[in-house]
């Protein structure tokens, strides 16, 4: 019986991966070749000699044919059939490429790679590219692969997080919302946006602020997104914006009142986050106008209202020649720009 060279090369990759996993102290369970339809084995991570039950599936590609012409990365051609298979797999799938001549392996989480390519508009995905610098070794098993396995194992807690948000005490509501907002499987979801809208005016101020930040993450993509033309992102933003459309004038007022001691400037500023939510509601403009002109209110609140009324844009405010002498907003404008219009004597 002949043992073809391609089988020998493929086996080298499997042996290399097994060696790295064994050296780490974890467990590699190969899948028999006749049963291999897109996955070559499973890795179960071990922590302090305790099997964790956290699994990652691995597809291994071995050989110099996968090395790019630039000699800087691996390039693997993939079919839609394989992409669909990996996407539907019950545990996370990673790809490891191995170069026997370099004795070097590199890895990438397949689903994360596909999502990033799709997000950036590089579709259809026909290749998976893995830079040599993404080395597959014991360190990657501790960090990146460990995180990938944990994310897969943690999916079962997401429904518990929703329950906590809906029926838990304030600590459970906060923890549940934070996990939903951070977990890669729930971060960009309609469910998380819906939960955040429900908690937007929670009686606990910390929970309410977390809800503001989570909901604005979904609605504010038109300003902060890396790829505002992404179809999935547009649909999620439209859904979250619709959730905010029925904000009442009283609710808009309460959101602005929260900003008396807050600041604007960049996507992490609470002022910017509140603004992203308010612009989804038609009532908010009238609220901003009334608050900015109301001389009985604290000046900082009036400043914030006027600033948001002009789209959080200093340039738009300064271009309005009527504002400095306006009966309603003039004092607010002069507070914001005390040196405007002054000339040197």
C-alpha atoms as one frame of an Amber mdcrd trajectory, in Angstrom:
protein
   0.000   0.000   0.000   1.326   3.419  -0.935   1.488   6.303   1.512   1.191
   9.359  -0.734   3.412  12.361  -0.098   0.398  14.652   0.340  -0.764  12.395
   3.176   2.681  12.577   4.739   2.668  16.380   4.531  -0.831  16.613   6.001
   0.197  14.276   8.810   3.137  16.540   9.643   0.716  19.371  10.356  -1.457
  17.202  12.570   1.594  15.959  14.495   2.863  19.519  14.947  -0.476  20.714
  16.329  -0.684  17.685  18.592   2.827  18.395  19.871   2.012  22.022  20.712
  -1.211  21.009  22.473   0.520  18.221  24.406   3.344  20.536  25.456   0.731
  22.964  26.742  -0.776  20.189  28.837  -4.069  20.201  26.972  -5.744  17.437
  24.961  -5.805  16.959  21.186  -8.355  14.532  19.836  -7.872  13.850  16.126
 -10.769  13.007  13.848 -10.190   9.975  11.635  -9.373  11.000   8.085 -12.359
   9.193   6.594 -14.635  11.257   8.847 -12.872  14.566   8.104 -15.305  16.849
   6.266 -13.859  20.182   7.352 -12.436  19.602  10.835  -9.304  17.597  11.677
  -9.635  17.443  15.427 -10.801  18.934  18.700  -8.693  20.652  21.327  -9.860
  20.527  24.941  -8.092  23.052  27.126  -6.654  21.891  30.449  -6.068  24.266
  33.349  -3.851  23.163  36.249  -4.331  19.520  35.224  -8.107  19.942  35.200
  -9.947  19.317  31.940 -12.151  22.398  31.477 -14.641  21.020  28.957 -13.882
  24.049  26.786 -13.501  22.830  23.204 -12.258  24.259  19.930 -12.409  22.461
  16.593  -9.348  22.772  14.366  -8.859  22.553  10.609  -5.192  21.937   9.776
  -3.514  22.830   6.482   0.076  21.686   6.039   2.557  22.303   3.244   4.509
  24.940   1.369   1.735  25.353  -1.201  -0.179  27.435   1.343   2.672  29.954
   1.757   2.026  33.212  -0.100   4.349  34.621  -2.756   5.275  37.418  -0.332
   6.532  34.784   2.131   4.691  36.590   4.942   1.477  34.628   5.367  -0.488
  31.498   4.601  -3.282  31.641   2.030  -5.946  28.925   1.891  -8.601  28.795
  -0.815 -12.019  27.980   0.619 -15.401  27.087  -0.833 -18.799  28.363   0.265
 -19.629  24.811   1.284 -16.786  24.793   3.799 -17.652  28.283   5.049 -21.240
  27.223   5.691 -20.040  24.067   7.467 -17.696  25.956   9.783 -20.337  28.603
  10.442 -22.861  25.963  11.529 -20.421  23.949  13.660 -21.549  23.659  17.265
 -18.229  24.790  18.755 -15.789  27.476  17.523 -13.551  26.420  14.627  -9.985
  27.626  14.107  -7.635  27.078  11.184  -3.973  26.230  11.709  -1.519  26.340
   8.799   1.868  24.663   9.081   5.039  25.114   7.031   7.341  22.068   7.428
  10.374  23.884   6.004  10.027  26.718   8.517   8.689  24.514  11.321   6.156
  27.320  11.810   2.413  27.261  12.375  -0.052  30.184  12.452  -3.729  30.276
  13.316  -6.962  32.258  13.024 -10.526  31.822  14.349 -12.473  31.046  11.166
 -15.859  32.536  12.031 -14.283  35.738  13.330 -12.223  35.972  10.129 -15.319
  35.518   7.951 -17.274  38.094   9.947 -14.486  40.646   9.641 -14.142  40.120
   5.883 -17.915  40.403   5.445 -18.069  43.496   7.645 -15.388  45.182   5.549
 -17.195  44.311   2.330 -14.574  41.863   1.093 -17.068  39.327  -0.210 -17.480
  36.671  -1.313 -14.847  35.151   0.961 -12.785  32.804  -1.219  -9.529  32.760
   0.767  -8.411  32.725   4.364  -5.151  34.576   4.957  -3.127  33.981   8.111
  -0.021  36.111   8.779   3.064  34.268  10.028   3.050  36.569  13.077  -0.150
  34.928  14.378   1.903  32.044  15.673   0.226  28.910  16.971   2.053  27.954
  20.146   1.500  27.466  23.868   1.110  31.211  24.328  -1.713  31.377  21.793
  -3.433  28.468  23.538  -3.354  30.441  26.783  -4.647  33.651  25.250  -6.400
  33.745  21.882  -7.460  30.108  21.634  -8.462  30.096  25.282 -10.649  33.150
  24.719 -12.213  31.540  21.659 -13.034  28.382  23.621 -14.409  30.376  26.546
 -16.670  32.414  24.266 -18.093  29.214  22.842 -18.644  27.710  26.293 -20.181
  30.919  27.609 -23.016  31.043  25.076 -25.210  29.030  27.410 -25.153  31.854
  29.960 -26.518  34.486  27.575 -30.140  33.462  28.137 -29.477  33.690  31.879
 -28.185  37.232  31.314 -31.459  38.163  29.606 -33.382  36.705  32.559 -31.296
  38.740  34.991 -31.912  41.916  32.999 -35.658  41.342  33.034 -36.208  40.017
  36.552 -33.039  40.381  38.635 -31.973  42.889  41.258 -29.896  45.907  40.195
 -26.593  44.024  40.502 -27.903  41.188  38.352 -29.351  43.642  35.824 -26.017
  45.424  35.544 -23.978  42.249  35.251 -26.369  40.727  32.725 -26.344  43.830
  30.520 -22.565  44.145  30.687 -22.094  40.535  29.575 -24.623  40.900  26.750
 -22.809  44.065  25.636 -19.364  42.472  25.688 -19.933  38.916  24.503 -19.119
  38.475  20.784 -22.285  36.437  20.205 -24.651  39.015  21.702 -22.853  42.350
  21.395 -24.294  43.118  17.930 -27.803  41.769  18.388 -31.347  43.084  18.399
 -31.944  41.359  21.719 -29.220  43.366  23.439 -30.521  46.610  21.935 -34.041
  45.749  23.113 -32.859  44.985  26.658 -30.862  48.238  26.785 -33.923  50.247
  25.706 -35.953  48.576  28.450 -33.341  49.545  31.070 -32.744  53.078  29.751
 -34.545  54.672  32.712 -33.769  52.036  35.309 -34.202  53.200  38.904 -30.551
  52.385  39.514 -28.372  55.104  37.974 -25.458  52.791  37.222 -27.701  50.385
  35.344 -29.314  53.271  33.452 -25.923  54.615  32.358 -24.848  51.170  31.173
 -28.085  50.981  29.166 -27.375  54.386  27.588 -23.927  53.269  26.506 -25.174
  49.946  25.167 -28.120  51.370  23.230 -26.074  54.240  21.797 -23.485  51.713
  20.600 -26.223  50.324  18.349 -27.846  53.567  17.172 -24.676  55.660  16.894
 -22.949  53.683  14.194 -23.708  56.321  11.589 -21.074  58.424  13.383 -18.665
  55.930  14.918 -18.691  52.856  12.684 -15.586  51.589  10.903 -17.804  50.620
   7.995 -21.120  52.523   8.008 -22.102  50.916   4.689 -22.161  47.389   6.085
 -25.618  45.915   5.404 -25.979  44.012   8.694 -24.843  47.032  10.658 -27.352
  49.263   8.896 -30.181  46.868   9.721 -29.167  46.689  13.370 -28.882  50.481
  13.578 -32.332  50.885  11.980 -33.875  48.485  14.501 -32.229  50.189  17.495
 -33.197  53.632  16.182 -36.800  52.509  15.896 -36.694  51.484  19.552 -35.783
  55.081  20.463 -38.327  56.761  18.218 -41.086  56.715  20.831 -39.125  58.551
  23.520 -41.438  61.060  25.204 -40.556  64.691  25.818 -40.231  63.865  29.512
 -37.796  61.043  28.761 -35.744  63.273  26.458 -35.590  65.840  29.243 -34.424
  63.238  31.757 -31.628  62.120  29.445 -30.343  65.684  29.019 -30.570  66.315
  32.761 -28.145  63.439  33.314 -25.424  65.408  31.533 -25.047  68.335  33.958
 -21.760  66.904  35.253 -20.770  64.996  32.106 -18.736  65.858  29.029 -18.715
  65.611  25.252 -15.904  64.645  22.907 -15.519  61.238  21.309 -17.554  58.037
  21.301 -16.868  57.214  24.968 -18.241  60.509  26.300 -21.657  60.123  27.886
 -22.837  63.361  26.288 -22.149  61.992  22.817 -23.864  58.739  23.735 -27.024
  60.517  24.872 -26.998  62.639  21.721 -26.858  59.525  19.522 -30.030  58.272
  21.221 -31.872  61.601  21.142 -31.417  62.178  17.420 -33.574  59.092  16.792
 -36.584  60.847  18.334 -38.466  63.703  16.654 -39.502  65.152  20.019 -35.906
  65.717  21.101 -35.314  68.817  18.956 -38.179  70.675  20.583 -36.942  69.634
  24.022 -33.447  70.932  23.240 -34.838  74.244  21.986 -36.971  74.749  25.090
 -34.220  73.781  27.525 -31.573  75.944  25.871 -33.883  78.983  26.068 -35.129
  78.363  29.629 -33.274  80.870  31.832 -34.493  79.140  34.997 -32.354  76.094
  34.255 -28.665  75.648  35.203 -26.441  77.206  32.563 -24.516  73.986  31.945
 -27.756  72.193  31.100 -28.681  74.951  28.665 -25.204  74.776  27.128 -25.528
  71.021  26.646 -28.966  71.400  25.085 -27.792  74.062  22.621 -24.669  72.072
  21.777 -26.757  68.991  20.912 -29.281  71.128  19.025 -26.427  72.029  16.673
 -25.281  68.447  16.260 -22.433  68.620  18.818 -20.536  70.723  16.301 -18.746
  73.920  17.341 -18.403  74.912  13.709 -22.171  74.855  13.168 -22.707  77.038
  16.229 -20.109  79.578  15.177 -21.498  79.785  11.656 -24.907  80.935  12.934
 -24.551  84.743  12.949 -27.891  85.223  14.715 -27.028  83.243  17.850 -24.753
  85.753  19.671 -27.543  88.364  19.842 -30.485  85.977  20.175 -32.892  86.717
  23.057 -33.292  83.010  23.800 -29.805  81.656  23.221 -27.477  84.646  23.235
 -26.359  84.277  26.858 -25.755  80.557  26.315 -23.685  81.205  23.212 -21.575
  83.846  24.992 -20.978  81.405  27.852 -19.742  78.826  25.386 -17.620  81.249
  23.335 -16.728  84.209  25.587 -14.039  85.442  23.194 -16.161  85.269  20.058
 -16.238  88.544  18.152 -13.532  90.219  20.246 -10.771  92.021  18.402  -7.421
  93.243  19.632  -7.308  96.948  20.468
